[in-house]
């Protein structure tokens, strides 16, 4: 930056000449660097391919795929929108079969769309397929994440802490008061918008309710709405800007030089997210220490329920002989909130959209609820939903037809393995196409239709959404890396859906049809046009 004084104005021609010279020099340096790195990647790619061919017998080859052109292929795939990429993947599967290979950089990325192959990989060879591919440069900054941890002692410790200390039946039951509290918040928001005379746009309300519930489970029942809104605002800002930082993972060594400002912006957003939860973490730690010393009995039972942060404060890595630091706790809390908010709220919106589109299904569900609880109950209790088979069928059909994600988090193998006569190398990223498996016409007649009765005919026990016996649909994944909170997610969907249908009649705005088009993106697979409805009290 120049300050234009009289002296500098006289020197402008010299400065301009100097700048032109340096800009040309820098351009040559950048071009030379790019060409050097391109040649390096090309040679590395060719070397790996030759080593791969020499190492393995001819009949053990990679799954078929388009001919890769180093750098160019990766650039073209990465430039595609999510919908175009999915469309191209479907075309490749139709042409080449249920398992295909695409190259992003020098590493092969394998896409599996067949439920039988998924069962063979995730269930029959679960230990081998339980690893994760290397994380990107930006993701690696968010360390100690349960979902992305490599298969091993750290992953087992973090997952065991989550399943045994947070997702066991007694702990889940202890948050029944919190679910009731969040239900009241949700109903107040819905009624407030309905009273304004405008159609109710449900997405923001569903997301806010789920985020509130997960925040309470994460930081404790003493967290208030003001604190929740602060955390949510920071989380949303991080998610909305995340696409800007994808380029940082393309040769991080180079981007740290050329894109210093963007790296600085990314690190600042990460710091803001960490800092936002510091008061909650420290307050919970202080409260935990006070309760340990006093063992006070004066407060209500639900105020003593174990929160996720309580379990993290007590956790210790035996090999490292240390406890988690604040940054690691913040990252794990972030994953806890994000993993359970978007997916559950998206599933709830899709299911409600189908109930609005097909009012006869909504009425049949209402009659089942009425048959279980009668006319006297203001709200549905958690114990009541276990008696509602059609409610569960509606939810499972919604998850089959509209899974919140089209892919599970990428897998990797712990060693080279053969699957369906194709070699799956250790350096590959493996993606299972969840949505395609739930639409298999060999299992589901008229798979694009929304028919909860088909689930009743199969029976929820026979369906087995964990895929242990056979994969017919896998909205929560399958095998050792299955979503650890799938039972909790089902409870939340059952509890909130039953109460919302019991309390209100849901109708399309102006009698319009409901558009079930999808919007593919990094935040799951929401409806392209958010659901708008008119609601009216049933009683």
C-alpha positions in Angstrom: 0.0 0.0 0.0 1.4 3.4 -1.0 0.8 6.8 0.6 0.8 9.3 -2.3 2.8 12.3 -1.1 4.5 14.7 -3.5 7.8 12.8 -3.3 6.2 9.5 -4.2 4.3 11.0 -7.1 7.6 12.0 -8.7 8.8 8.4 -8.3 5.7 6.8 -9.8 7.3 5.9 -13.2 10.1 4.1 -11.5 7.8 2.3 -9.0 5.5 1.3 -11.9 8.4 -0.2 -13.8 9.6 -2.0 -10.7 6.1 -3.4 -10.0 5.7 -4.6 -13.6 9.1 -6.3 -13.4 8.2 -8.0 -10.1 4.7 -9.0 -11.1 6.2 -10.7 -14.2 8.7 -12.4 -12.0 6.1 -13.6 -9.5 4.0 -14.9 -12.4 6.9 -16.9 -13.7 7.6 -18.2 -10.2 3.9 -19.3 -9.7 3.8 -20.9 -13.1 7.0 -22.7 -12.5 5.8 -23.9 -9.1 2.5 -25.1 -10.5 4.2 -27.0 -13.3 6.7 -28.5 -10.9 4.0 -29.7 -8.6 1.9 -30.9 -11.5 4.8 -33.0 -12.9 5.5 -34.3 -9.4 1.9 -35.4 -9.0 1.9 -36.9 -12.4 5.0 -38.9 -11.8 3.8 -40.0 -8.4 0.5 -41.1 -9.9 2.3 -43.1 -12.7 4.7 -44.6 -10.1 1.9 -45.7 -7.9 0.0 -47.3 -10.8 3.1 -49.2 -11.9 3.8 -50.4 -8.4 0.1 -51.4 -8.0 0.2 -53.3 -11.3 3.5 -55.1 -10.5 2.4 -55.9 -7.0 -0.9 -57.5 -7.7 -2.0 -60.4 -10.0 -3.9 -59.4 -13.1 -7.2 -60.8 -11.8 -7.0 -58.6 -8.7 -7.6 -55.2 -10.2 -9.3 -52.1 -9.1 -13.1 -51.7 -9.7 -13.8 -50.2 -13.2 -14.0 -46.5 -13.7 -13.4 -43.7 -16.2 -9.8 -43.3 -17.5 -8.1 -41.0 -15.0 -6.1 -38.0 -16.2 -4.0 -36.7 -13.3 -5.0 -33.2 -12.1 -7.4 -32.7 -15.0 -9.8 -35.5 -13.8 -9.7 -34.3 -10.2 -10.3 -30.7 -11.2 -13.3 -31.6 -13.4 -14.9 -33.8 -10.6 -14.3 -31.2 -7.9 -15.9 -28.5 -10.1 -19.1 -30.4 -10.4 -22.1 -29.5 -8.3 -23.3 -32.2 -5.9 -26.3 -33.0 -8.1 -24.2 -33.4 -11.2 -21.7 -35.5 -9.4 -24.5 -37.8 -8.2 -26.0 -38.0 -11.7 -22.6 -38.9 -13.2 -22.1 -41.6 -10.5 -25.5 -43.1 -11.3 -24.6 -43.2 -15.0 -21.3 -44.9 -14.2 -22.9 -47.5 -12.1 -25.5 -48.2 -14.8 -22.7 -48.7 -17.3 -19.9 -50.3 -15.2 -21.7 -52.1 -12.4 -22.4 -51.7 -8.7 -18.8 -50.8 -7.7 -16.7 -48.1 -9.5 -13.5 -46.2 -9.1 -12.8 -42.5 -9.5 -9.6 -40.6 -8.9 -9.4 -37.4 -6.9 -5.7 -36.7 -6.9 -3.5 -39.7 -6.7 -5.8 -41.7 -4.4 -8.6 -43.9 -5.7 -12.1 -43.3 -4.5 -14.5 -46.3 -4.7 -18.3 -46.0 -4.7 -20.4 -49.0 -3.8 -24.1 -48.9 -4.6 -25.1 -52.6 -4.0 -26.6 -53.6 -0.7 -25.1 -57.2 -0.9 -21.6 -55.8 -1.4 -22.2 -53.4 1.4 -23.2 -56.3 3.7 -20.1 -58.3 2.7 -17.9 -55.3 3.4 -19.4 -53.8 6.5 -20.7 -56.9 8.3 -18.8 -59.9 7.1 -15.5 -58.0 6.9 -16.4 -55.3 9.4 -13.0 -55.1 11.1 -11.1 -54.6 7.8 -13.5 -51.9 6.5 -13.7 -50.0 9.7 -10.9 -47.5 9.1 -11.1 -44.0 7.8 -9.1 -42.4 4.9 -6.6 -39.6 5.8 -8.3 -36.4 6.8 -7.9 -33.2 4.9 -5.6 -30.4 6.1 -8.5 -28.3 7.5 -10.3 -31.3 9.0 -7.1 -32.5 10.8 -7.2 -29.2 12.8 -10.4 -30.5 14.3 -8.8 -33.4 16.1 -10.1 -36.2 18.3 -13.3 -36.7 16.4 -15.2 -40.0 17.0 -16.6 -40.2 13.5 -13.3 -39.5 11.7 -10.8 -41.3 14.0 -8.8 -44.1 12.6 -9.8 -47.5 13.7 -7.9 -48.3 16.8 -7.6 -47.6 20.6 -8.5 -43.9 20.4 -11.6 -44.6 18.4 -12.7 -47.4 20.7 -12.1 -45.3 23.8 -14.1 -42.3 22.4 -16.9 -44.4 21.0 -17.2 -46.5 24.2 -17.4 -43.3 26.3 -20.3 -42.1 24.0 -22.2 -45.4 24.0 -21.8 -46.5 27.6 -22.0 -43.1 29.3 -24.4 -41.1 27.1 -26.5 -43.5 25.0 -27.3 -46.3 27.5 -31.0 -46.6 28.3 -30.9 -45.1 31.8 -29.0 -42.0 30.6 -31.4 -41.6 27.6 -34.4 -41.9 29.9 -32.9 -39.3 32.3 -33.3 -36.7 29.5 -37.1 -37.2 29.2 -37.7 -33.9 31.0 -35.4 -32.1 28.5 -37.3 -33.6 25.5 -40.5 -32.3 27.1 -39.0 -28.9 27.6 -37.8 -28.7 24.0 -41.2 -29.8 22.7 -42.8 -26.8 24.5 -40.2 -24.5 22.8 -41.0 -26.0 19.4 -44.8 -25.8 19.9 -44.5 -22.1 21.0 -42.5 -21.3 17.9 -44.9 -23.0 15.5 -47.9 -21.4 17.1 -46.3 -18.0 17.1 -45.6 -18.1 13.4 -49.1 -19.6 12.7 -50.8 -16.7 14.6 -48.9 -14.2 12.4 -51.1 -15.3 9.5 -48.2 -16.5 7.4 -47.5 -20.1 6.4 -45.3 -22.0 8.9 -41.8 -22.8 7.4 -40.9 -25.7 9.5 -37.2 -26.2 8.8 -35.7 -23.5 11.1 -38.1 -24.6 13.9 -37.1 -28.2 13.6 -33.4 -27.4 13.4 -33.6 -25.1 16.4 -35.5 -27.7 18.5 -33.0 -30.5 17.8 -30.1 -28.2 18.4 -31.6 -27.1 21.8 -32.0 -30.7 22.8 -28.5 -31.7 21.8 -27.1 -28.6 23.5 -28.8 -29.6 26.8 -27.5 -33.2 26.5 -24.0 -31.9 25.7 -23.6 -29.1 28.3 -26.2 -30.0 30.9 -29.8 -29.1 31.7 -28.8 -25.7 33.3 -27.9 -24.2 29.9 -30.3 -21.5 28.9 -31.7 -20.4 25.5 -29.5 -17.3 25.3 -26.4 -19.5 25.6 -27.8 -22.0 23.1 -28.4 -19.2 20.5 -24.8 -18.0 20.8 -23.5 -21.5 20.2 -25.9 -22.0 17.3 -25.0 -18.8 15.6 -21.3 -19.6 15.7 -21.9 -23.2 14.4 -24.1 -21.9 11.6 -21.4 -19.3 10.6 -18.8 -22.1 10.4 -21.0 -24.4 8.3 -22.1 -21.6 5.9 -18.5 -20.6 5.2 -17.0 -24.1 5.1 -17.2 -24.3 1.3 -14.8 -21.4 1.0 -12.0 -23.4 2.6 -12.1 -26.5 0.4 -9.4 -25.0 -1.8 -7.1 -24.9 1.2 -6.8 -28.7 1.0 -5.5 -28.6 -2.6 -1.8 -28.7 -2.0 -1.8 -27.2 1.6 1.9 -26.4 1.5 1.2 -24.1 -1.4 -2.1 -22.6 -0.2 -0.5 -21.7 3.1 1.7 -19.4 1.2 -0.6 -18.1 -1.6 -3.9 -18.1 0.5 -2.6 -16.9 3.8 -5.7 -14.7 4.4 -8.1 -17.5 3.8 -6.2 -19.7 6.1 -6.2 -16.9 8.7 -10.0 -16.6 8.2 -10.5 -20.4 8.6 -8.4 -20.5 11.8 -10.3 -17.5 13.2 -13.7 -19.1 12.6 -12.4 -22.3 14.3 -11.2 -20.2 17.3 -14.5 -18.4 17.5 -16.3 -21.7 17.6 -14.0 -23.0 20.3 -14.3 -19.8 22.4 -18.1 -19.7 22.2 -18.4 -22.9 24.3 -15.6 -22.0 26.8 -18.0 -20.5 29.4 -20.3 -23.5 29.3 -17.4 -26.0 29.6 -15.9 -24.2 32.5 -19.2 -23.7 34.3 -20.0 -27.4 33.9 -16.5 -28.3 35.2 -17.0 -26.0 38.3 -20.5 -27.5 38.9 -19.1 -31.0 38.6 -16.4 -30.2 41.2 -18.9 -28.7 43.6 -21.2 -31.7 43.3 -18.3 -34.1 43.9 -17.4 -32.3 47.1 -20.8 -31.6 48.5 -23.0 -34.3 47.0 -26.0 -31.9 47.3 -29.4 -33.5 47.4 -31.4 -30.3 47.4 -31.9 -30.0 43.6 -34.2 -32.0 41.4 -33.2 -35.3 40.0 -33.1 -34.1 36.4 -30.6 -31.4 37.2 -28.1 -34.2 38.1 -28.3 -36.0 34.8 -24.9 -36.8 33.2 -24.1 -34.5 30.3 -21.7 -35.4 27.5 -19.2 -32.8 28.7 -19.2 -34.5 32.1 -18.0 -37.7 30.5 -15.3 -35.9 28.6 -14.0 -34.2 31.7 -13.6 -37.6 33.3 -12.1 -39.3 30.3 -8.4 -40.2 30.3 -6.2 -41.6 27.5 -4.4 -44.6 29.3 -1.6 -44.8 26.8 -0.8 -41.1 27.0 -1.7 -40.9 30.7 -3.5 -37.6 30.4 -7.0 -36.1 30.2 -8.5 -34.3 27.3 -7.5 -30.7 26.8 -10.1 -27.9 26.2 -9.5 -27.8 22.5 -10.2 -31.6 22.2 -13.3 -31.3 24.3 -14.6 -28.5 22.2 -14.1 -30.5 19.0 -15.9 -33.5 20.4 -18.8 -31.3 21.6 -19.0 -29.8 18.1 -19.3 -33.2 16.5 -21.9 -34.2 19.1 -24.0 -31.2 18.2 -23.6 -31.3 14.4 -24.0 -35.0 14.0 -27.4 -35.1 15.8 -29.0 -31.9 14.7 -29.0 -31.6 10.9 -29.7 -35.3 10.2 -32.6 -35.6 12.7 -34.3 -32.3 11.7 -33.9 -33.1 8.0 -35.5 -36.5 8.5 -38.3 -35.0 10.5 -39.0 -32.4 7.7 -39.0 -35.1 5.0 -41.4 -37.3 6.9 -43.7 -34.4 7.7 -43.7 -33.3 4.0 -45.0 -36.8 3.1 -47.7 -36.6 5.7 -48.8 -33.3 4.3 -48.6 -34.6 0.8 -50.6 -37.7 1.7 -53.3 -36.6 4.2 -54.8 -40.1 4.4 -51.5 -41.4 5.8 -51.5 -38.5 8.3 -55.0 -39.3 9.4 -54.2 -43.0 9.8 -51.3 -42.1 12.0 -53.4 -39.8 14.1 -56.0 -42.6 14.6 -53.3 -45.0 15.8 -52.1 -42.4 18.3 -55.7 -41.8 19.5 -56.2 -45.5 19.9 -53.2 -45.7 22.2 -53.6 -42.6 24.4 -57.4 -41.8 24.1 -58.8 -38.3 24.1 -57.7 -37.1 27.5 -53.9 -36.7 27.1 -52.5 -33.3 26.3 -49.2 -34.8 25.2 -47.8 -38.2 24.1 -45.4 -39.8 26.6 -42.3 -41.6 25.6 -43.6 -44.9 26.8 -46.7 -44.5 24.5 -44.7 -44.3 21.3 -43.3 -47.8 21.8 -46.9 -49.1 21.3 -47.3 -47.4 17.9 -46.3 -49.7 15.1 -47.6 -47.5 12.3 -45.7 -44.5 13.7 -42.5 -46.5 13.4 -43.4 -47.7 9.9 -44.0 -44.0 8.8 -40.5 -43.0 10.2 -38.7 -46.0 8.6 -40.4 -45.5 5.3 -39.3 -41.8 5.5 -35.7 -42.8 6.2 -35.8 -45.3 3.3 -37.2 -42.9 0.8 -35.4 -39.8 2.0 -32.2 -40.6 4.0 -30.7 -37.4 5.5 -27.4 -38.2 3.8 -26.8 -39.9 0.4 -23.5 -41.3 1.6 -22.1 -42.5 4.9 -18.8 -41.0 6.1 -16.1 -42.5 3.9 -14.5 -45.8 5.0 -11.1 -47.2 4.4 -9.6 -50.7 4.8 -6.9 -51.6 7.3 -5.2 -53.7 4.6 -5.6 -54.6 0.9 -8.7 -56.8 0.5 -10.6 -58.4 -2.4 -14.3 -57.6 -2.7 -16.4 -59.1 -5.5 -13.2 -60.0 -7.4 -11.9 -56.5 -7.2 -9.0 -55.3 -5.1 -9.8 -52.6 -2.5 -6.4 -51.0 -1.7 -5.5 -49.6 1.6 -5.0 -46.1 0.3 -8.5 -45.9 -1.2 -11.5 -44.0 0.1 -14.7 -46.1 0.1 -18.1 -44.6 -0.2 -21.4 -46.4 0.3 -24.4 -45.0 -1.6 -27.1 -45.2 1.1 -29.9 -43.7 -0.9 -29.4 -46.2 -3.8 -29.6 -49.1 -1.5 -32.9 -48.0 -0.1 -34.4 -47.8 -3.6 -33.4 -51.2 -4.8 -36.4 -52.5 -6.8 -35.4 -56.1 -6.0 -36.3 -55.4 -2.4 -38.8 -52.5 -2.6 -41.7 -52.7 -5.1 -42.4 -49.2 -6.5 -39.4 -47.9 -4.5 -40.0 -44.2 -5.3 -43.5 -44.2 -3.6 -44.1 -43.4 0.1 -45.9 -46.5 1.5 -45.5 -47.1 5.3 -47.8 -50.1 5.0 -45.0 -52.0 3.3 -42.9 -51.7 6.5 -45.8 -53.1 8.5 -45.9 -56.1 6.1 -42.1 -56.7 6.5 -42.2 -56.1 10.3 -39.7 -53.8 12.1 -37.9 -56.8 13.6 -37.4 -58.4 10.2 -36.3 -55.1 8.6 -33.4 -54.7 10.9 -32.0 -51.2 10.0 -28.6 -52.2 11.5 -28.1 -54.6 8.6 -26.7 -57.4 10.7 -28.6 -60.1 8.9 -29.2 -58.4 5.5 -29.0 -54.8 4.3 -32.3 -53.5 2.9 -31.7 -49.9 3.9 -28.9 -48.3 5.9 -29.8 -44.7 6.8 -27.5 -44.9 9.9 -24.7 -46.9 8.2 -24.0 -50.5 9.2 -21.4 -52.6 10.9 -18.8 -51.3 13.4 -19.1 -47.7 12.2 -22.8 -47.6 12.4 -24.1 -44.3 13.9 -23.8 -45.0 17.7 -26.9 -42.8 18.4 -29.3 -44.4 15.9 -31.6 -45.6 18.8 -31.6 -42.1 20.2 -32.4 -40.6 16.8 -35.3 -43.0 16.4 -36.7 -42.0 19.8 -36.5 -38.3 19.0 -38.2 -38.8 15.6 -41.0 -40.9 17.2 -41.5 -38.6 20.2 -41.6 -35.3 18.3 -43.6 -36.6 15.3 -46.2 -38.3 17.5 -46.7 -35.1 19.5 -46.8 -32.8 16.5 -49.4 -35.0 14.7 -51.5 -35.4 17.9 -51.5 -31.6 18.6 -52.0 -30.2 15.1 -53.5 -30.9 11.7 -50.9 -30.2 9.0 -52.1 -29.0 5.6 -50.4 -27.8 2.4 -50.5 -24.1 1.8 -53.4 -23.1 -0.4 -54.0 -26.7 -1.4 -50.7 -26.8 -3.4 -48.9 -30.0 -3.9 -45.8 -30.6 -1.8 -42.5 -30.5 -3.9 -40.3 -33.4 -2.9 -37.3 -32.3 -4.9 -33.9 -32.6 -3.1 -31.1 -30.1 -2.6 -27.8 -31.9 -2.6 -25.1 -30.2 -0.7 -22.6 -30.5 2.2 -25.3 -30.1 4.8 -27.0 -33.4 4.0 -30.0 -33.7 1.6 -32.7 -31.3 2.7 -35.8 -30.4 0.6 -35.0 -28.1 -2.2 -37.9 -25.9 -1.2 -38.4 -25.8 2.6 -41.7 -27.2 3.7 -44.4 -24.6 4.2 -47.6 -25.6 5.9 -50.8 -24.4 7.6 -51.3 -25.9 11.1 -54.5 -25.9 13.2 -55.1 -27.3 16.7 -56.9 -30.6 16.7 -58.5 -30.0 20.1 
